[in-house]
Amino acid sequence: MPHEQFKSCIDACFACAEACDHCTASCLKEKDVQTTAHCVALDIDCAEICRLAAAYMSRQRVHARHLRAMRGRV
C-alpha cells in the first residue's frame, strides 16, 4: 500500500492527538478552568491538525508530503 510510506508519521500524528486530548481533559478538571482556557483551545486545535494530517497522509492527498515535511519543524 502506498500510504505505508507515511506510516511512522501517521502514527506520530495520532499519538500527538491523543496527548492533546489527554491534556484537554486534564485542564478541564482544574478548579479554575478559566485559567486553562487558552491551553484547552490550543490542545483542541493541535489535536484537529494532527488528525487532519494523518487523514491526508492515509488518503495520499497532494499536500500530504508538505504536512510530513512540517513534522520536524514543530
C-alpha positions as CSV (number, residue, x, y, z in Angstrom):
1,M,0.0,0.0,0.0
2,P,1.5,3.4,-1.0
3,H,0.3,5.1,2.2
4,E,2.7,2.9,4.1
5,Q,5.4,5.4,3.3
6,F,3.8,7.7,5.8
7,K,3.1,5.1,8.5
8,S,5.5,6.4,11.1
9,C,4.3,9.9,10.6
10,I,0.6,8.9,10.7
11,D,1.3,7.0,14.0
12,A,3.1,10.1,15.4
13,C,0.2,12.3,14.5
14,F,-2.3,10.0,16.2
15,A,-0.1,9.9,19.3
16,C,0.1,13.7,19.3
17,A,-3.7,14.0,19.0
18,E,-4.1,11.5,21.9
19,A,-1.7,13.6,24.1
20,C,-3.6,16.8,23.2
21,D,-6.9,15.1,24.2
22,H,-5.4,14.0,27.5
23,C,-4.1,17.5,28.2
24,T,-7.6,18.9,27.4
25,A,-9.3,16.5,29.8
26,S,-6.7,17.3,32.5
27,C,-7.1,21.1,32.0
28,L,-10.9,20.8,32.3
29,K,-10.6,19.1,35.7
30,E,-8.8,22.1,37.1
31,K,-10.7,24.1,39.8
32,D,-10.4,27.3,37.9
33,V,-11.0,26.3,34.3
34,Q,-10.7,29.9,33.1
35,T,-7.0,29.9,33.8
36,T,-6.5,27.0,31.4
37,A,-9.0,28.1,28.7
38,H,-6.1,29.2,26.4
39,C,-4.4,25.8,26.8
40,V,-7.6,23.9,26.1
41,A,-8.2,25.9,22.9
42,L,-4.6,25.1,21.8
43,D,-5.0,21.4,22.6
44,I,-8.2,21.1,20.6
45,D,-6.6,22.9,17.6
46,C,-3.5,20.8,17.8
47,A,-5.4,17.5,18.0
48,E,-7.5,18.5,15.0
49,I,-4.5,19.4,12.9
50,C,-2.8,16.1,13.8
51,R,-5.9,14.1,12.9
52,L,-6.2,16.0,9.6
53,A,-2.6,15.5,8.7
54,A,-3.0,11.7,9.4
55,A,-6.1,11.6,7.3
56,Y,-4.4,13.4,4.4
57,M,-1.5,11.0,4.5
58,S,-3.8,8.0,4.7
59,R,-5.6,9.1,1.6
60,Q,-2.4,10.2,-0.1
61,R,-3.7,13.7,-0.7
62,V,-1.5,16.1,-2.7
63,H,-0.5,18.1,0.4
64,A,0.5,15.0,2.5
65,R,4.2,15.5,1.7
66,H,4.0,19.1,2.9
67,L,2.4,18.1,6.2
68,R,5.0,15.3,6.6
69,A,7.8,17.8,6.0
70,M,6.5,20.2,8.6
71,R,6.6,17.4,11.3
72,G,10.2,18.2,12.2
73,R,9.7,21.9,12.3
74,V,7.1,22.0,15.1
